[in-house]
């Protein structure tokens, strides 16, 4: 009887039922989960940008100031939540674009602009590989402009 109920349940359950990927301020597992649900491959956002940068910041988090550590946790959660909200109906290219656009808002909303200049430069140093890409460089410029608009010229980082 139990086997018959299980078989009926499996037949009635959509074959592509998706497991909800859980955003976390302590883990980067979200990106692998999303790659399994929406495969974009080695050049997609999940594996090319999201997971690698999440992991390096998580690995080295203790090397940052306490204030920056708290920011890293907050921004990690924000980035995962925001891209998780918009990714369902996006192509891989759309996911990458939406994710990159969400970075500025998450950074500002979680307090990046209020970090010390030294700590901001440390964050940019970790992102140095990504800053070679024009899209990432544009987002860094937008972030700098948002910091200036929100907190004044003292929040700026000279990126040139």
N, C-alpha and C positions, 0 to 999 in steps of 0.2 A: 504494500500500500504506500509506504513512504517513497519507494522508488517511482511509483506511478505519479505521485504528487510532484516529486522533484522533476520528473521528465516533462510533465505538463507545464510546470513553472519555467523550465528552460526553454520550452517551445514558445511560451507566451512572452518571454523576456526578449526585447529587441537584441539582435546579434551584435549591434554596435552600441549597446548601452555603455555610456562613458562613466568612468570613475571620476569623481571630482578631485582635481589636483588641489592640494592644500597649500596655501601660501604660508610661509613661516619666516620669522625674524631670526631663526636659529639654524636654518637648513637651506640648501639649494636643490633639494630633491624635486621641488616644483617643476623645474625646467626639464628634467628627464621625463617626468610624468606627462608634461605637455607635449614633449617630442613624441612620446608613445601614442598620444591621442591625436595629435596633428603633426605628423612627420614632415619636417622641412629639410632634414639632412644636415650635413656638415656646414653648409653655407647659410642655413636658416638661423633665425634669432636665438632659438632655444639652445642650440649647441655651439654656435659661433660666438655669441655675445653673452646672453643671459647666464648660462651655466658657468662658463669659464671665469667671468668677472665676479660673479657671486662667490665662487669657490675661492678665488685668490683673496678677496676682501675678508671672507669668513676665516680663512686660514691665518691671515696676518692681522686680524682684528686687534689682538692684544698689543700690537706694536703701536697702536694709535692712542691718543689721549683718551681719558675716560669720557669726555664730552663727545669726541668723535666716535668712540665705540658705541655709545647710545645712538648717535646719528646713523651709524652703519646698520644697526639693527632695525631702526625705524624705516630707513630707506629701502632696505632689503624687503621688508614686508610690503611696503607701499608699491614697489616696482612689480612684485609678484601679483599683488591684488589687482592693480590697474590693468596689467596686460591680460590677466585671467578674465577680467570683465569684458574685454573687447575682442578677444581672439577667436571666439566660437564661429563667427561668420566671416572670417578673413582668409585670404589666400596667404601663402607663406610670405610673399612680398608685403602684403598688408600688415601682417603680424609684425614684421621687422620695422616697418614705418611707424605703426602705432606704438610699439614698444619704445622706440627711440624718442618719439614725441612725448611719451609719458615720463621720461626721465627728468625733464626740466621741472615739471610740476611736482613730481615726487621729491626731487632735491630741494626745491624751495619750500614746499610744505613741511618737510621734516627737519629743516634747520640748517641746510648746507651753508646758506648765506651768512649765518651767524657763527660759523666755525672761524677759527683764527686763519689768517692768510697762510701761515705755515701748513696747517692741516688741509686747507683747500688744495695747496700745491701738492701735498702728499697724495690726495685723492687723484688729482690729474696725473701725477707720476705713475700711479697704478694703471691708469687708463691710457698711458702713452701709446701703446700699440693700436688701440682703437682710434686715437686722435689722428692717425694717418689717413683714416677714411673721411672723406669730405662731409658725409652725413653726420658723423660723430662730432667733427670739428664745428659744424653749424650748430648742433645742439649745445656744445660747450659755449659758443658765442651767445646763444639765446639764454642760457643759464646765467651767464655773466650779466647780460642786460636785465634779466629779471631780478637779479640780486640788487643791481643799482636802482632799478625802479622801486623795489620794495623797501630796501634798507639804506639807500643813498650810496654815494660814490665810495665811501669807506668799505663797502661790501664787495667792491670790484676786485678781480684778479686780472693782472695784465697778462694776457695770453699770447702776446706777440713777442 
